[in-house]
């Protein structure tokens, strides 16, 4: 039997983001069963929606490459959440004659594109109904990004996953809570302002000296721009108890996560979907502090998984940290119980094995049945 071929259009690292990491892992996962044809659509920085000439040329190159690559059985396309990106997606879908599978990694396309561009939303609807077989979302609530699609069978929820090497044994989780004199609080994400890292730092510095003595704040990730890097450098020179680790991966990332007790992500990021970092925090036995942004409420519930804070609120973060320190000083078993439940939750719901099974099932369902009746991408005009 001829091996099926998937045209895989997605961002790959660098830069390292939750989406690019999942795309890379999914590409290798599907490659175990299908012939994969990759097109890397990576941003050079973390800015969304910037319609620069260089970006426009990159968009046109992706569309050109998707047309030229010829015979495929499925086009897998990650959804862009900017106006220019949506136009790119539409062009690829219009030219594709293979079934298209869209994968929405975030949760902001309605607010950033469809809400203010009604005509474009209607055009998307027409193209989707004609070209798209399935829209993969990270969780059910993210269907709200497509209010113009009434057919619920268009959607399939496949949550993100945690790499097997990150899962922490139960004994390790118990040991770190029983033996630590200080609680380590970790922010692990790219340092975008809307991820809430400035509010974390300000909340930490507003704590009493007695409370800060019970905590360490660890920050890791890439800076959005030089201004944010200078701001952090100034903080580090003046403050004790705050540690910046740069961009971490592999062993250094695992050590940070497994060595922490509290994971904090007070995000109000407009494109937020289902942060992989929260799932990784679960797997490594961390209590989570976060907001209800995007699809987070589908995988996080307070107090079962940790603490919910108000977006953009320094005071809310401060009060939460004070509550945690007070609780830990009286009895550390409450935090430990949450950490263990989070680990069990991740092991049950967010493994690579379960993710792979869900994807293989989906692809098998929509693959053409007749091996000889292959479909091709529509060819562009021939050059004279």
Rosetta blueprint (number, residue, H / E / L):
1 X L
2 X L
3 X L
4 X L
5 X E
6 X E
7 X E
8 X E
9 X E
10 X E
11 X L
12 X L
13 X L
14 X L
15 X L
16 X L
17 X L
18 X H
19 X H
20 X H
21 X H
22 X H
23 X H
24 X H
25 X H
26 X H
27 X H
28 X H
29 X H
30 X H
31 X L
32 X L
33 X L
34 X L
35 X E
36 X E
37 X E
38 X E
39 X E
40 X E
41 X L
42 X L
43 X L
44 X L
45 X L
46 X L
47 X L
48 X L
49 X L
50 X L
51 X L
52 X L
53 X H
54 X H
55 X H
56 X H
57 X H
58 X H
59 X H
60 X H
61 X H
62 X H
63 X H
64 X H
65 X H
66 X H
67 X H
68 X H
69 X L
70 X L
71 X E
72 X E
73 X L
74 X E
75 X E
76 X E
77 X E
78 X E
79 X L
80 X L
81 X L
82 X L
83 X H
84 X H
85 X H
86 X H
87 X H
88 X H
89 X H
90 X H
91 X H
92 X H
93 X H
94 X H
95 X H
96 X L
97 X L
98 X L
99 X E
100 X E
101 X E
102 X E
103 X E
104 X L
105 X L
106 X L
107 X L
108 X L
109 X H
110 X H
111 X H
112 X H
113 X H
114 X H
115 X L
116 X L
117 X L
118 X H
119 X H
120 X H
121 X H
122 X H
123 X H
124 X H
125 X H
126 X H
127 X H
128 X H
129 X H
130 X H
131 X H
132 X E
133 X E
134 X E
135 X E
136 X E
137 X E
138 X L
139 X L
140 X H
141 X H
142 X H
143 X H
144 X H
145 X H
146 X H
147 X L
148 X L
149 X L
150 X L
151 X L
152 X H
153 X H
154 X H
155 X E
156 X E
157 X E
158 X L
159 X L
160 X L
161 X L
162 X E
163 X L
164 X H
165 X H
166 X H
167 X L
168 X L
169 X L
170 X H
171 X H
172 X H
173 X H
174 X H
175 X H
176 X H
177 X H
178 X H
179 X H
180 X L
181 X L
182 X L
183 X E
184 X E
185 X E
186 X E
187 X E
188 X E
189 X L
190 X L
191 X E
192 X L
193 X H
194 X H
195 X H
196 X L
197 X H
198 X H
199 X H
200 X H
201 X H
202 X H
203 X H
204 X H
205 X H
206 X L
207 X L
208 X L
209 X H
210 X H
211 X H
212 X H
213 X L
214 X L
215 X E
216 X E
217 X E
218 X E
219 X E
220 X E
221 X L
222 X L
223 X E
224 X L
225 X L
226 X H
227 X H
228 X H
229 X H
230 X H
231 X H
232 X H
233 X H
234 X H
235 X H
236 X H
237 X H
238 X H
239 X L
240 X L
241 X L
242 X E
243 X E
244 X E
245 X L
246 X L
247 X L
248 X L
249 X L
250 X H
251 X H
252 X H
253 X H
254 X H
255 X H
256 X H
257 X H
258 X H
259 X H
260 X L
261 X L
262 X E
263 X E
264 X E
265 X E
266 X L
267 X L
268 X L
269 X L
270 X L
271 X L
272 X L
273 X L
274 X L
275 X L
276 X H
277 X H
278 X H
279 X H
280 X H
281 X H
282 X H
283 X H
284 X L
285 X L
286 X L
287 X E
288 X E
289 X E
290 X E
291 X L
292 X L
293 X L
294 X L
295 X L
296 X H
297 X H
298 X H
299 X L
300 X L
301 X L
302 X L
303 X L
304 X L
305 X L
306 X E
307 X E
308 X E
309 X L
310 X L
311 X L
312 X L
313 X L
314 X H
315 X H
316 X H
317 X H
318 X H
319 X H
320 X H
321 X H
322 X H
323 X H
324 X H
325 X H
326 X H
327 X H
328 X H
329 X H
330 X H
331 X L
332 X L
333 X H
334 X H
335 X H
336 X H
337 X H
338 X H
339 X H
340 X H
341 X H
342 X H
343 X H
344 X H
345 X H
346 X H
347 X H
348 X H
349 X H
350 X L
351 X E
352 X H
353 X H
354 X H
355 X H
356 X H
357 X H
358 X H
359 X H
360 X H
361 X H
362 X H
363 X H
364 X H
365 X H
366 X H
367 X L
368 X L
369 X L
370 X L
371 X L
372 X L
373 X L
374 X L
375 X E
376 X E
377 X L
378 X L
379 X L
380 X L
381 X L
382 X L
383 X L
384 X L
